[in-house]
Amino acid sequence: MSKKKVIIQDATLRDGMHALGHQYTIEHMVTIAEKLEEAKVDLIEVSHGDGLNGNSFNYGFSRHKESDYLLAVREVLDHAKLAALLLPGIGTVEDMKMAKDCGVHTIRIATHCTEADISKQHIETARQMGFDVVGFLMMAHQTSTSQLVEQAKLMESYGAHCVYVVDSAGALLMDETAERIRAFKDNLGVEVGFHNHNNLGLGVANTILAIENGADRVDGSVAGMGAGAGNCPLEVLIAVCDRMGIETGVGLYPLMDCADTLVRPLQQRPVQTDGNALMLGFAGVYSSFLLHTEKASRQFGVDSRDILMELGRRKMVGGQEDMIVDVALDLQKGTNR
C-alpha cells in the first residue's frame, strides 16, 4: 500500500490515566515513555485523563503534579515529541504556558463535537505560543458528518494545524468512520486525525479505515490502555500496518514488550471489551464514564448496563459525570424519566 508516512500518537500516558483512576506514578510514566521512545512513536501525550488541570472531585485527582509528569517524560525523549490535551473550561491559558515551559510540542484542544466555537481563544493563543495545535472533536458519533465538517472548519479557521474525528464512545461503525474522515479530507486544508475507543471491538479496524481514507495522524495506546474498553491497541495497530505495508516508522517489538511487561500489570480492571465497556459503545456513552458508572451501580444497587443505556438516551457528554449518580438514583426509585 503506497502512502505517505502516518503520524502515530500514543495516548497511554493520558487516556490511560482513566483506567487507573489517574494514579500513574512518575516511574510508571518514565518506563513506559522509554519504551515508546525506543519504538520511535512520533508523539506521546501526557496529562490528567481529562486534560491539563483536570484534577477535580468530579473527574478524580492524579497522584502527582502535571508539571512533574511532563518534565520527567520530556527528559527521556529524543525522537518522540511531547503532547498534552486541554479542554476549554477545565484547562486555561496558564496551563498552556506551564505545558510550554515543560517542553510540550503539541497541544490538543478538545471540545464536544458541536461546540468548536468554545475553542477559539485556546487555539488562537496556542498558535501564537508556537505549539503544533490540534482540534479534537469528541463524541463524533453524536452529530452528522456534514455538521461535524462545519465544526472542523471552525477549528481550522482559528488556526489548528490538524483536526481530529474523535470517537470518544467507541460507537462509530466502520462506514461512519470512513465517511467522516473522507469528508474532512475533502473539505479541510489542514491535516486530519482519528482517535477512537475499542468499545465495539472496532478500534483497529476503524483506525485502518481512517488511514485508508486519508487520515494523516492516528492514535493508539499500548495494550489499549485507556477509558472504557481502551483505545485502539497500538501494538496491534502497528502489526496490522506492517502487514498491510502502511508506513509508520514505529517498531513492533518494543511496543509488545511494553504491553506485556509494563502496562498490563498496572491494569487494576482489565482494559477489554467486557459487558460494561461494550455497553458504552452500544449506548454511545463517553468512555471515561465506565469506572464512575460501576461505582454508582455498586452504591445504589442498580444494573450498570441500565445506567449506561439511560445516559446514552439522555445524550450525556464528557464533563457530565455528576449525572451518573442522578441517573442511578432515578433508576433506583423507579422514576426513569
C-alpha positions as CSV (number, residue, x, y, z in Angstrom):
1,M,0.0,0.0,0.0
2,S,1.6,3.2,-1.1
3,K,1.0,6.2,1.2
4,K,3.0,8.9,2.9
5,K,4.1,8.1,6.5
6,V,1.2,8.1,9.0
7,I,2.0,10.1,12.2
8,I,1.4,7.9,15.3
9,Q,0.4,9.5,18.6
10,D,0.4,7.4,21.8
11,A,-2.3,8.1,24.5
12,T,-1.2,5.5,27.1
13,L,0.0,8.2,29.5
14,R,-3.1,10.4,29.1
15,D,-6.1,8.4,28.2
16,G,-4.6,5.5,30.2
17,M,-5.0,7.7,33.3
18,H,-8.7,6.9,33.2
19,A,-8.1,3.2,33.5
20,L,-6.0,3.8,36.7
21,G,-8.1,6.5,38.3
22,H,-5.3,8.9,37.3
23,Q,-2.8,7.1,39.5
24,Y,0.3,6.6,37.4
25,T,3.5,7.1,39.3
26,I,6.3,9.1,37.9
27,E,8.3,5.9,37.5
28,H,5.4,4.3,35.5
29,M,5.3,7.3,33.2
30,V,9.1,7.2,32.6
31,T,9.5,3.5,32.0
32,I,6.6,3.4,29.6
33,A,7.8,6.5,27.8
34,E,11.3,5.0,27.4
35,K,9.7,2.0,25.5
36,L,7.6,4.3,23.4
37,E,10.8,6.3,22.5
38,E,12.6,3.1,21.7
39,A,9.7,2.2,19.3
40,K,10.1,5.7,17.7
41,V,6.5,6.7,18.3
42,D,6.0,10.3,16.9
43,L,4.0,11.9,19.7
44,I,3.5,10.9,23.3
45,E,0.6,12.6,25.2
46,V,0.9,13.2,28.9
47,S,-1.7,14.9,31.2
48,H,-4.6,14.2,33.5
49,G,-7.1,11.9,31.7
50,D,-9.4,14.9,31.3
51,G,-6.6,17.1,30.1
52,L,-4.5,19.8,31.7
53,N,-5.8,21.0,35.1
54,G,-8.3,18.1,35.1
55,N,-7.9,17.4,38.8
56,S,-11.4,17.7,40.5
57,F,-13.8,15.7,42.7
58,N,-15.9,15.1,39.5
59,Y,-13.0,13.6,37.5
60,G,-10.6,12.4,40.1
61,F,-7.2,13.5,41.3
62,S,-3.9,12.4,39.8
63,R,-1.1,11.2,42.0
64,H,1.5,13.8,41.0
65,K,1.5,17.3,39.6
66,E,1.2,17.5,35.8
67,S,4.4,19.5,35.5
68,D,6.2,16.7,37.3
69,Y,4.9,14.1,34.9
70,L,5.7,16.3,31.9
71,L,9.2,17.1,32.9
72,A,10.0,13.5,33.8
73,V,8.8,12.2,30.5
74,R,10.4,15.0,28.4
75,E,13.8,14.1,30.0
76,V,13.8,10.6,28.3
77,L,12.6,11.7,24.8
78,D,14.7,12.3,21.8
79,H,12.8,11.1,18.7
80,A,9.3,11.5,20.2
81,K,7.7,14.8,20.9
82,L,5.7,15.6,23.9
83,A,1.9,16.3,23.7
84,A,-0.8,17.3,26.0
85,L,-4.6,17.6,26.0
86,L,-6.7,20.6,27.1
87,L,-10.4,21.0,27.4
88,P,-11.6,24.7,27.4
89,G,-13.4,25.3,30.7
90,I,-11.1,23.0,32.5
91,G,-7.6,23.9,31.2
92,T,-6.6,27.6,30.9
93,V,-4.1,29.7,29.1
94,E,-1.9,29.5,32.2
95,D,-1.9,25.7,31.9
96,M,-0.8,26.0,28.3
97,K,2.1,28.2,29.4
98,M,3.1,25.6,32.0
99,A,3.0,22.9,29.3
100,K,5.1,25.0,27.0
101,D,7.7,25.5,29.8
102,C,7.8,21.8,30.3
103,G,8.6,21.1,26.7
104,V,5.2,20.2,25.2
105,H,5.3,20.4,21.4
106,T,1.7,19.5,20.5
107,I,-1.4,20.8,22.3
108,R,-4.8,19.2,21.5
109,I,-7.8,21.4,22.2
110,A,-10.8,19.2,22.8
111,T,-14.5,20.1,22.7
112,H,-17.8,18.3,22.3
113,C,-18.4,17.7,18.6
114,T,-21.0,20.6,18.3
115,E,-19.1,23.1,20.4
116,A,-16.0,24.0,18.4
117,D,-16.7,27.7,19.0
118,I,-15.5,27.5,22.6
119,S,-12.0,26.5,21.4
120,K,-11.4,29.8,19.5
121,Q,-9.4,31.6,22.3
122,H,-7.4,28.5,23.2
123,I,-6.5,27.5,19.6
124,E,-5.6,31.1,18.6
125,T,-3.5,31.5,21.8
126,A,-1.8,28.1,21.3
127,R,-0.9,29.0,17.8
128,Q,0.6,32.3,18.9
129,M,2.6,30.4,21.5
130,G,4.2,28.3,18.8
131,F,2.5,24.9,19.6
132,D,1.6,22.4,17.0
133,V,-2.1,22.9,17.5
134,V,-4.7,20.1,17.1
135,G,-8.5,20.5,17.3
136,F,-10.2,17.5,18.9
137,L,-13.9,17.0,18.2
138,M,-15.1,14.5,20.8
139,M,-18.2,12.2,20.7
140,A,-18.2,12.4,16.9
141,H,-21.0,9.9,16.6
142,Q,-23.5,12.4,18.1
143,T,-23.7,14.6,15.1
144,S,-24.0,14.2,11.3
145,T,-20.9,14.2,9.1
146,S,-21.9,17.5,7.5
147,Q,-22.3,19.2,10.8
148,L,-19.0,17.7,12.0
149,V,-17.3,19.2,9.0
150,E,-18.7,22.6,9.8
151,Q,-17.3,22.3,13.3
152,A,-13.9,21.2,12.0
153,K,-13.9,24.2,9.7
154,L,-14.2,26.5,12.7
155,M,-11.2,24.9,14.3
156,E,-9.3,25.3,11.1
157,S,-10.2,28.9,10.9
158,Y,-9.0,29.5,14.4
159,G,-5.5,28.2,13.4
160,A,-5.5,24.4,14.1
161,H,-2.8,22.6,12.1
162,C,-4.8,19.3,12.4
163,V,-8.4,18.5,13.3
164,Y,-9.4,15.1,14.7
165,V,-12.5,12.9,14.4
166,V,-12.8,11.6,18.0
167,D,-14.9,8.5,18.7
168,S,-14.9,9.0,22.4
169,A,-17.7,6.4,22.9
170,G,-16.2,3.8,20.6
171,A,-19.7,4.0,18.9
172,L,-18.8,4.7,15.3
173,L,-19.4,1.9,12.8
174,M,-16.9,1.3,10.0
175,D,-18.8,3.1,7.3
176,E,-19.4,6.1,9.6
177,T,-15.7,6.4,10.3
178,A,-14.8,6.2,6.6
179,E,-17.4,8.8,5.8
180,R,-16.3,11.3,8.4
181,I,-12.6,11.0,7.6
182,R,-13.2,11.3,3.8
183,A,-15.4,14.4,4.4
184,F,-12.7,16.0,6.5
185,K,-10.1,15.3,3.7
186,D,-12.4,16.7,1.1
187,N,-13.3,19.9,2.9
188,L,-10.3,20.9,5.1
189,G,-7.0,22.3,4.1
190,V,-5.2,21.0,7.2
191,E,-4.2,17.6,8.5
192,V,-6.8,15.1,9.6
193,G,-6.6,12.8,12.6
194,F,-8.5,10.0,14.2
195,H,-8.8,8.8,17.8
196,N,-11.2,6.1,19.0
197,H,-12.1,3.6,21.7
198,N,-12.5,-0.1,21.4
199,N,-15.9,-0.5,23.0
200,L,-17.5,-2.2,20.0
201,G,-14.2,-4.1,19.2
202,L,-13.6,-1.9,16.2
203,G,-10.6,0.0,17.4
204,V,-8.0,-1.3,14.9
205,A,-10.5,-1.8,12.0
206,N,-11.8,1.8,12.2
207,T,-8.3,3.2,12.6
208,I,-7.1,1.3,9.5
209,L,-10.2,2.6,7.6
210,A,-9.3,6.2,8.8
211,I,-5.8,5.7,7.3
212,E,-7.1,4.3,4.1
213,N,-9.4,7.3,3.7
214,G,-6.6,9.8,4.2
215,A,-6.0,10.3,7.9
216,D,-2.6,12.0,8.5
217,R,-2.4,11.2,12.2
218,V,-3.9,8.4,14.2
219,D,-3.9,7.5,17.9
220,G,-3.4,4.3,19.9
221,S,-2.3,3.2,23.3
222,V,-0.2,0.3,24.5
223,A,-2.4,-2.7,25.4
224,G,-5.3,-0.4,24.6
225,M,-4.7,1.4,27.9
226,G,-7.5,4.0,28.1
227,A,-11.0,4.7,29.1
228,G,-13.8,2.1,28.6
229,A,-12.5,-0.8,26.6
230,G,-9.5,1.3,26.0
231,N,-8.1,3.0,22.9
232,C,-7.1,1.3,19.6
233,P,-4.3,-1.1,20.9
234,L,-1.2,0.4,19.5
235,E,0.9,-2.7,19.2
236,V,-1.9,-4.5,17.3
237,L,-2.4,-1.4,15.0
238,I,1.4,-1.4,14.2
239,A,1.4,-5.1,13.4
240,V,-1.6,-4.7,11.0
241,C,0.0,-1.7,9.4
242,D,3.2,-3.6,8.9
243,R,1.3,-6.5,7.3
244,M,-0.5,-4.0,5.0
245,G,2.6,-2.1,4.0
246,I,1.4,1.1,5.7
247,E,4.4,3.1,6.7
248,T,4.5,4.2,10.4
249,G,8.2,4.1,11.2
250,V,7.2,2.5,14.6
251,G,8.9,-0.6,15.9
252,L,6.6,-3.5,16.9
253,Y,8.8,-5.4,19.4
254,P,9.3,-2.5,21.9
255,L,5.5,-2.0,22.0
256,M,4.8,-5.7,22.5
257,D,7.3,-5.7,25.4
258,C,5.8,-2.6,26.8
259,A,2.3,-4.0,26.7
260,D,3.2,-7.3,28.3
261,T,5.8,-6.3,30.9
262,L,4.8,-2.7,31.9
263,V,1.2,-1.8,31.0
264,R,-0.9,-4.9,31.6
265,P,0.5,-5.5,35.1
266,L,-0.8,-2.0,36.0
267,Q,-4.4,-2.6,35.0
268,Q,-6.5,-2.9,38.1
269,R,-9.5,-3.6,35.9
270,P,-8.7,-5.4,32.7
271,V,-8.9,-3.0,29.7
272,Q,-11.1,-5.1,27.4
273,T,-14.4,-5.2,25.6
274,D,-16.4,-6.8,28.5
275,G,-20.1,-6.3,29.2
276,N,-20.0,-2.8,30.6
277,A,-17.4,-1.5,28.2
278,L,-19.4,-2.9,25.3
279,M,-22.5,-1.1,26.6
280,L,-20.5,2.2,26.3
281,G,-20.2,1.7,22.6
282,F,-23.7,0.3,22.2
283,A,-25.4,3.2,24.1
284,G,-22.9,5.8,22.8
285,V,-21.7,6.9,26.2
286,Y,-18.4,8.8,26.9
287,S,-15.8,6.1,27.6
288,S,-14.4,7.7,30.8
289,F,-17.9,7.2,32.4
290,L,-17.1,3.5,32.9
291,L,-15.5,3.4,36.4
292,H,-17.8,6.1,37.7
293,T,-20.8,4.1,36.4
294,E,-19.6,0.9,38.0
295,K,-19.1,2.7,41.3
296,A,-22.7,4.1,41.2
297,S,-24.0,0.7,40.3
298,R,-22.5,-0.8,43.5
299,Q,-23.5,2.2,45.6
300,F,-27.2,2.2,44.6
301,G,-27.8,-1.4,43.6
302,V,-28.7,-0.6,40.0
303,D,-27.6,-2.6,36.9
304,S,-24.7,-0.7,35.4
305,R,-26.0,-1.5,31.9
306,D,-29.3,0.2,32.7
307,I,-27.4,3.3,33.9
308,L,-25.3,3.4,30.7
309,M,-28.4,2.9,28.5
310,E,-30.1,5.8,30.2
311,L,-27.1,8.0,30.0
312,G,-27.0,7.3,26.3
313,R,-30.7,8.1,25.9
314,R,-30.1,11.4,27.7
315,K,-27.1,12.1,25.4
316,M,-24.8,12.9,28.3
317,V,-21.4,14.1,27.2
318,G,-17.9,14.5,28.7
319,G,-18.0,16.7,31.7
320,Q,-21.4,15.5,32.9
321,E,-20.0,12.7,35.1
322,D,-22.1,14.1,38.0
323,M,-25.2,13.0,36.1
324,I,-24.3,9.3,36.6
325,V,-25.4,9.4,40.2
326,D,-28.6,11.3,39.3
327,V,-29.4,8.5,36.7
328,A,-28.6,5.8,39.2
329,L,-30.9,7.4,41.8
330,D,-33.7,7.8,39.3
331,L,-33.5,4.1,38.3
332,Q,-33.3,3.1,41.9
333,K,-36.5,5.0,42.7
334,G,-38.2,3.7,39.5
335,T,-38.7,7.3,38.3
336,N,-36.8,6.9,35.0
337,R,-37.7,10.0,33.0
